[in-house]
Amino acid sequence: MSPPHLSGSVARLAPSTDLFDQQREDWRRDPQIAFDAWLAKQHFRRSSALVYQAQWGQFLDWLRARQQSLATVEMAAIAEFVASLEIRRTQRIRYLRLIERVLDHVREIESASTNPARFIAQDGEAAWRNARDNEPTGFLTHAERTALTARLFAPLPVLSTARRWRERRDRALIAVFLGGGLKTGEAGALMVSCVREGSPWVTIESANPMLTRRTRLAPFATAILDAWLAERRHTELAGNLVFPASPSGRPMHKATMLRAVDALVDAAGITASRQSRASPQTLRNTFAADLFESGVDAEQVGQWLGFVQAVSSNRLYRAWQTWIDQQESPAANEPDPAAAPLAEPRRDGRLTRKTGARES
């Protein structure tokens, strides 16, 4: 599909380059024009493009009213903006994903490693989620788990050495989230001495020796991690981290981990079927769900997850039971007619609901 032919400034000011080639001054000088130029290059329907244009304009107006810019905005400000929107949670997600997508590109130009919108989107407890149709603790369905696991074992395409080891690393990272229940911070600090090829056991060390624990990897995670450890050894990466960010051995940034999860979830083809984002926490929850389904008691699951208090594992168990009941309910598979509409810009620039608007 060809790019939409937008009227006004969008059509006149669209440059011949993509957003990656935009100079940082373009975004600093006029982020609305820079956004319009990028938007005109995207393969969106005209109706969707107009929605995104209005959403971005509303975000910029909000920043200007608080004397902030794309260069200075941080997590707290973005979270405040999204929480202030008097719309459904699904529509808040659309705003947040648009902001995240644009900031990914802008921060790439700035050579920055963090995207504050990405952290907010992955935070399952964030205040912006407290809107209508808020949902409880999330898990992957059986079909989604199967698809994601299959993707982890998919043959690697022909890649350069640098891309090959990073692909192996990212697959192993997702494997220890989904098949071991590790948190992003635990995976980032995991040392080679804490794992052993062929063994399902992983030691998660803590500054407090009383909190050091072991978790047991699922068989698929053990196999994926073994493949990565062999690749890591063959590539002769420096340092002692299991998941280094570079050949020099520096630690992975949390934002890099989140991007890896997004990329593999997308590649597995399960993004479109989900109402909520599959975050590292979702994968960790799913690890627990697999154990609950296998009959492992909540206390043992809590120990492997690193819960200090039994109430935490019991709460997760109840959340899983509630989720199972919802999955088995006939109503769970019926579409929600109120969730589909997007926000449509009116002539006065405000947003109203538009039925049936979809991206191409």
Steps between C-alpha positions, in 0.01 A plus 500: 500500500636841411545766769191709575465828316453730794391854444662818621840505664544125495497475122700816441774440754563127462870455426651226288669332796371273774492593865840343567651754261331799662739732676448545871449872439182423306345337806627766735387789283151376408406148615156529339639561150764230549225260609282593202789436263555157651129421507467569129755222439312238701261248351192608692152559374405864482253460788766345724759760401263780599442335836873469565555858391240620751638279777854623448384861490317455829814355659712791376246754626511332839882518505506865398254590775750354748803654328641161402629361172583165341859544617402552866187289543536211745297205618302687766380764253391247237323292763321811625390593149361155418326475838335839440320381186130447565477199273501123523816316593527347151504850353762610752713213376473636144624840615785342693610276215503793261714704739727202556545438129591859427733530799676180392598676180572835659721343767677304226590830337615631837705182553318450830436155639176559687143561396288609798176404325618139463550460873154638569341267246665198663407599857203284590429699816517849346227745601401568137354149487238598757230565245194316374559147370809471722605137508660283769841334499582384148615163371566347160242252374604147408498592132713808564750305709528239227552762230763687700687182594496388138648834399784453748592175321456635147813463282716809494519682166834586346634774725825681563697383802387799705132455416518125547623508858253774588214294358614200704531719807153649460342158455669374815392813685135442411544133589610578857205740538246251368663180618669617819301792636794741525448875524677737263735618775587142593569404140713808448718418801517122442857371504642210300591332828130485589409269211638175366445347158270201517363594842149643551604686814578871504631681806373854549742673730412788732700749702317350795610133517167415660325599177722300263289226341483244224235456233443203275486561126243330283660249258455729198670786687792278596554406135481861379732622776751222422505606133571857607775406745672301224467797263626737768806285559568460127473878442736562792300784648672680787381519858305261721140604425278237341325768294751772406399797290820508295818301431667702775265341751311809619156436654183506294274796558143421600374681189699259282339207676153642447571551131617138477174379653295717264692377197467130579136529599433676170699238308296226669186658357313540828499877539186560297298243694572657839308785661791574734871507439712192565766640733777324691260498796240322285759234417594468867133460591466236229792307648305486825182402315676202340609384845151546646355296214757227569385477859794676665377661821494878532764504772756327279414726208551798727842376602611464138364846422678649799193608698589579858147461631257218429220752446662605172498150353145441623389826339658396171334160524159662549565734207584199285180321607295810416670522163430131428133550585483793262667301222250218542201734507311517166486879534879516503513415129237753396624832357455810710315749277614789720869416471540532123432870435792737466501864589403713201608865472219752477516830319580677826804272550349297785454126481176312465434130456512354150353158436668251277829686454782257444862511392590343173 
